[in-house]
């Protein structure tokens, strides 16, 4: 049994930090020590920031993004193109697309994908909200930015079916060779998809 | 303990931040799980899609342990099916069905037939009747096989056009005449006759037959709902 070197409060802090993605017990210990060493510059503002976010974080009633206001910053932004809704699986995907700056429209977060194996059906996802939003007259295009996985594409096809009859264009992200990708290292499935989706050049 | 064999990826569950618990369906080891270190990496994700075939090596200290897989690609089918909603629904249904067999129990015929159906899904337009046949095979492997060789009433092996929902046995047209509304249609392609490819109605009749017995013998006793993907598949096939 290892000897305790710090009090239970610090030990608890380390244990909680070790639950964060990217941190194991050793790196959590280092991070905790770093915070303790820089109490004024880092620990206090971090604690306050975490408390503030905890107090104010909400799920956007329109798109299911997480933010500190409802509607979220993106939904409330009048400069965004209301004609386009980009559908993503998780908030992390929304943030990734925003980093790329490629989507000028608004988003809709599904909260996962359909999965027969995990028993996740359409009622477990935020699909009904999307159908309702896309029926608005200003919406012209729904972009399905779901993962290129069996579950992701199953969800995309399901949404396409549900949108049938609505006056919106449905598109999806391209599948194929990533920037910087070398053909020799790509898997056969990706290569086949890339060849299938080739376009005039 | 170790073994090496080709397997079909059935499901993948994240384990920790970088690993995954992968479920394979192999010929002699059956449905078998194992840990894949780095299974959530960029390199492994395309490989670990349901329906793909992999060369697998499984190692563990004891046979009852979860063990670790080392996987190499063998045949990557999933990506080619992603554009086609009907085939994708078929793939999802097949993988859900595989989970009905007991873990670590060999089902060699079912495995071999699954490879044929998956191959047809990728290359052949006539995959749906094969899938119906595979569902019949699944029922048989689970111990609920239908007897479609002879008429339950007369014993004749000719003119079999119906299946009794009570006994799961074939019924000839003559014997079925008084109460054929209560029987399932037995499509010609399930009678083992060398016929041209069956039409959509025959395929629908086949799925209705297997669906009924799967529900009664497999899903209902386990308090499970049939896979939603199967309903979606049948609806899509009806629209084609």
Interface residues (C-beta under 8 A of the other chain):
Chain A: X21 X22 X114 X116 X117 X121 X122 X148 X149 X150 X153 X154 X157 X158 X160 X161 X175 X187 X188 X189 X190 X192 X193 X196
Chain B: X10 X11 X17 X45 X46 X47 X49 X50 X51 X52 X73 X76 X77 X78 X79 X80 X81 X82 X83 X85 X88 X89 X91 X92 X93 X95 X96 X99 X227 X228 X229 X232
